Amino acid sequence: MRILMPSLILFATLLTGCSKDGQGTTASNGTEAGEDSASFKVALLTPGPVNDSGWSALAFEGLEAIRTETGALTSNQVAQGSDIKESMRSYAQKGYQLVLGHGFEYNEPGIQVAKDFPDTVFISSSGSATAKNAGAIRFYLEQSFYLAGVLAANVSKTGTVGMVGGPDVPSIRSTFKAFRAGAEASKPGTKVLEVFTGKNDDVAAARQVAETMIKSGADVLIHQANAAAQGVFTACKDGKAWALGANLNQNDNESGVVIGSATISAKAAFLEVAKLVKEKKFDGNVVQLGMEKGAIDFVYNDKLKSQIPEPALKAVEEAKSNIISGKLVAPKDKF
Amino acid sequence: MMDLASILRYAAPIGFSAVGETVGERAGVINIGLEGTMLLSAYAATELSLTTKSPWLGLIAGAIVGVTTSLASGVLTINMRQDQVVVGTALNLLSFGLCGTLFERLRGATGQLLSLPALPKVWGGIDLALVVLVLFAAALTVVLVRSDWGLRVRASGEYPASLEAAGYSVNRTRFEAVSVGGLLAGLGGAYYAIGVAGSFAPDMISGRGFMAIAIVTFARWKPIWGLVAACLVGYFESLQYQLQMTHQDVPKSLLIALPYVATLLILIFSGRGTNAPAALGEPYKGMR
């Protein structure tokens, strides 16, 4: 009987490990045959589980693209706070040539760990510090959030729009600033509400915030809430408001209220970096990727596009071409 | 601003769990695994309501999962007399892992935004589950004080030897109380998914189980006060969202902390002496 408790705890811990690391193991099954120091190995660290239908999920799609296109052995893990450096070191020790960290919080640790592991390249999504074998991919999501803001302000009948955020972190604040800038520039006097739930995937909190905003007159909402997004969409459906998707294309959500999505595609960027690293051509830099490279986009929901008034479509189109030509620079924070 | 139905609805997951946990703690068993129980039940409710298209079957599934997990941890804490905190922590870890793994297997590695069938509203924003919650809270408050069973439960939490001396089984009483706790925690989790969120995410309970445990103390081990306290926290939560919209210049993190700070302050100023069951957290070894 005394042995039962420890073994139960051990079993529980194992299972927890499985969920965080699970896809990593399955994903690598395909290339298990070539597993040795010789093969190309790529690891991904995410701030949350990759089943979040959002920020971490899109990174996992990028990792999957690396696995299928370059035949790399891939692995992924959730790593936050003090675990970040440890995870990076452990992958580097296992001979991974590329460690991707999906967020600005992986930039500094990457630079520090890079000194000890010259044969491994550390890349973070966002961040500005670089080293010989460390750098960053800066996704310019603010561009499509700016466009979303333009659209929201032009579609809104009440002149009030809202932004529902999960945790109050710099990357989310920066996209919200761009959304606000787009809305206010396109329709001066537009009221932009901003609320953070403070929690990662709290669906109920996101729904409550969205309901509160709709009650205060908002009729177009955008979110940065990953897996909690459904709460925002459901509230919009109930409150007869429009919603905007973020990170992934969420236009076909069951609620039927998502008129467009501000999307990031990590596939192309991750693949490009992976190929550079594989050919040992990476030299430590920050790659900024925006609309002009196709990594960022704003996609309309074809089923609802007919309900968007013509001037709104025109305003978005104009801002979009100005952004691509460089005439218009969407605001973004430095982090 | 004061939409009582909405506050009750959003407070209900914590409310259910806190009312149930009160009964368990009154019998001397603390369930640290509440968070995990809620998550497991929420996930069971999610999958079942999606397959059957019935929100009611989802709630029932959640309740069954709640009772089952509480009985399982009861075997460890009551029969085998293991440390209740350790067992609860293990239960949490097990639940997080199990839910995450199952969710990925069934819904794909990158997850899925699910939309669950909603409960019909009977009056204003109130649905039947909320009526059940209020009835449970009221009934259990009376039962704990007035009935024979309530007396046994309290005895098993205060001075279990007296219960045994009177010819009753402490373990049996504790099992009964713990399964009431599990039933309500299961309903709380299931109601979060079906009645409140209308969706599921593996990370969504966000500490509500731990809040429920804190609220039991806050409410001085009285079921009805547990529900009131949950609503109070819920009120501060909705107030906080309002303030974020009207006072955009105040740092968000300060406002996000408001419900917790408020709870803590009330706890400090309302707490004169302690009413904690004397044998809370202590495995009963028998009179011999």
Boltz contact constraints between the chains, C-beta under 6 A:
constraints:
  - contact:
      token1: [A, 1]
      token2: [B, 80]
      max_distance: 6.0
  - contact:
      token1: [A, 5]
      token2: [B, 82]
      max_distance: 6.0
  - contact:
      token1: [A, 8]
      token2: [B, 90]
      max_distance: 6.0
  - contact:
      token1: [A, 9]
      token2: [B, 90]
      max_distance: 6.0
  - contact:
      token1: [A, 12]
      token2: [B, 90]
      max_distance: 6.0
  - contact:
      token1: [A, 12]
      token2: [B, 93]
      max_distance: 6.0
  - contact:
      token1: [A, 12]
      token2: [B, 94]
      max_distance: 6.0
  - contact:
      token1: [A, 13]
      token2: [B, 93]
      max_distance: 6.0
  - contact:
      token1: [A, 15]
      token2: [B, 97]
      max_distance: 6.0
  - contact:
      token1: [A, 15]
      token2: [B, 98]
      max_distance: 6.0
  - contact:
      token1: [A, 16]
      token2: [B, 93]
      max_distance: 6.0
  - contact:
      token1: [A, 16]
      token2: [B, 96]
      max_distance: 6.0
  - contact:
      token1: [A, 16]
      token2: [B, 97]
      max_distance: 6.0
  - contact:
      token1: [A, 18]
      token2: [B, 101]
      max_distance: 6.0
  - contact:
      token1: [A, 19]
      token2: [B, 97]
      max_distance: 6.0
  - contact:
      token1: [A, 19]
      token2: [B, 100]
      max_distance: 6.0
  - contact:
      token1: [A, 19]
      token2: [B, 101]
      max_distance: 6.0
  - contact:
      token1: [A, 22]
      token2: [B, 101]
      max_distance: 6.0
  - contact:
      token1: [A, 22]
      token2: [B, 104]
      max_distance: 6.0
  - contact:
      token1: [A, 23]
      token2: [B, 109]
      max_distance: 6.0
  - contact:
      token1: [A, 50]
      token2: [B, 110]
      max_distance: 6.0
  - contact:
      token1: [A, 51]
      token2: [B, 103]
      max_distance: 6.0
  - contact:
      token1: [A, 51]
      token2: [B, 104]
      max_distance: 6.0
  - contact:
      token1: [A, 51]
      token2: [B, 111]
      max_distance: 6.0
  - contact:
      token1: [A, 52]
      token2: [B, 111]
      max_distance: 6.0
  - contact:
      token1: [A, 53]
      token2: [B, 111]
      max_distance: 6.0
  - contact:
      token1: [A, 53]
      token2: [B, 113]
      max_distance: 6.0
  - contact:
      token1: [A, 57]
      token2: [B, 110]
      max_distance: 6.0
  - contact:
      token1: [A, 57]
      token2: [B, 111]
      max_distance: 6.0
  - contact:
      token1: [A, 60]
      token2: [B, 110]
      max_distance: 6.0
  - contact:
      token1: [A, 168]
      token2: [B, 252]
      max_distance: 6.0
  - contact:
      token1: [A, 168]
      token2: [B, 253]
      max_distance: 6.0
  - contact:
      token1: [A, 193]
      token2: [B, 245]
      max_distance: 6.0
  - contact:
      token1: [A, 195]
      token2: [B, 241]
      max_distance: 6.0
  - contact:
      token1: [A, 195]
      token2: [B, 244]
      max_distance: 6.0
  - contact:
      token1: [A, 195]
      token2: [B, 245]
      max_distance: 6.0
  - contact:
      token1: [A, 196]
      token2: [B, 252]
      max_distance: 6.0
  - contact:
      token1: [A, 198]
      token2: [B, 256]
      max_distance: 6.0
  - contact:
      token1: [A, 199]
      token2: [B, 206]
      max_distance: 6.0
  - contact:
      token1: [A, 200]
      token2: [B, 203]
      max_distance: 6.0
  - contact:
      token1: [A, 201]
      token2: [B, 201]
      max_distance: 6.0
  - contact:
      token1: [A, 201]
      token2: [B, 203]
      max_distance: 6.0
  - contact:
      token1: [A, 201]
      token2: [B, 204]
      max_distance: 6.0
  - contact:
      token1: [A, 202]
      token2: [B, 204]
      max_distance: 6.0
  - contact:
      token1: [A, 202]
      token2: [B, 206]
      max_distance: 6.0
  - contact:
      token1: [A, 203]
      token2: [B, 197]
      max_distance: 6.0
  - contact:
      token1: [A, 203]
      token2: [B, 199]
      max_distance: 6.0
  - contact:
      token1: [A, 203]
      token2: [B, 201]
      max_distance: 6.0
  - contact:
      token1: [A, 203]
      token2: [B, 204]
      max_distance: 6.0
  - contact:
      token1: [A, 204]
      token2: [B, 196]
      max_distance: 6.0
  - contact:
      token1: [A, 204]
      token2: [B, 197]
      max_distance: 6.0
  - contact:
      token1: [A, 208]
      token2: [B, 10]
      max_distance: 6.0
  - contact:
      token1: [A, 209]
      token2: [B, 241]
      max_distance: 6.0
  - contact:
      token1: [A, 212]
      token2: [B, 241]
      max_distance: 6.0
  - contact:
      token1: [A, 227]
      token2: [B, 201]
      max_distance: 6.0
  - contact:
      token1: [A, 229]
      token2: [B, 113]
      max_distance: 6.0
  - contact:
      token1: [A, 230]
      token2: [B, 113]
      max_distance: 6.0
  - contact:
      token1: [A, 230]
      token2: [B, 199]
      max_distance: 6.0
  - contact:
      token1: [A, 231]
      token2: [B, 197]
      max_distance: 6.0
  - contact:
      token1: [A, 234]
      token2: [B, 198]
      max_distance: 6.0
  - contact:
      token1: [A, 254]
      token2: [B, 115]
      max_distance: 6.0
